């Protein structure tokens, strides 16, 4: 039986909530470990989230246990009561939540309901930390580090960990990494302003850690694709292939707007407003689902707990530095971006969500062939997907990415 993850949430440390390994989920010895990958990964994800979940914040002195019972006898630890239990998969495997106070039973039961309804990862995610250019960077990792490297770069207000659905659909044996950009997710960073070139330099430093000698395969979504596109032109020798998912740049700026733009940046910097909190994770999940209607509810619940942390009052706040809300002091210069794109030498795949308006809007402020100036880029439309293609159609996206990468000489996973 797994011992309680939380004896006292108020005094819990990061070590108290380290991910549970499969060998820990046994009744008598390591030889009786759980063989259910989805169950193990689900428990691991819940263990990661406990520091900020309703379990640790709302229920006083709660323990999360996973037990494989040979009968219906549930024996809690001394001083605890069984608040709720739910069968999970084969045989007598049961997830049990214990509490000290009967009045917390409803909350405990609601947590099991949320757990039951949340997406169960197919491939276990690991967390790595690297000090990159003064920022404590968080990087999600999947797969064997000896396998071919695939780098996934998230968009604005997203996190690297939300590529889980895409990773689960990849057929090849990849070593996948996905950083949380500075000031997003678990890459906590407090700045008065954020400068786009920092993301490019951060990416270069990250690749120096994971692939110091060999060029890499970059997959970027939205803002992440814009970072990757610039980098692929600035450092073409470091990029072997580039998949651009919905990252088409911004309209060209007017120099005459510079005085007003700088003024806006200065005035808004005086009082940076925080992101408005959500009432609970369910409200955030509903918002995520509304913006990505092709996304299933279990995935929306999963992403909500990656994107946000629970506050002391029970509300949840996005894991993003409020300074990201500020306009960039320097206006976007599309001509400079295009100059970088034209220096790309790696093969490029442009991916568009068939239901997204990002590409059509980009065509309005770009030349007819500008998007495809990426070294004679290939292009694919993903049906039934909006801008968040990796949320709504991860299987189709994975198939398109792998068909492209494996089709390149030397890229066989």
PyMOL commands that set and color helices and strands:
alter all, ss='L'
color gray80, all
select helices_A, chain A and resi 9-11+15-17+22-24+30-32+37-49+54-58+102-117+160-169+196-210+223-234+236-238+255-269+281-291+297-307+322-325+334-341+358-364+371-373+389-392+394-407
alter helices_A, ss='H'
color red, helices_A
select strands_A, chain A and resi 62-68+81-87+93-99+126-132+135-142+148-153+174-179+216-221+239-245+308-310+316-318+347-353+378-382
alter strands_A, ss='S'
color yellow, strands_A
deselect
rebuild
show_as cartoon
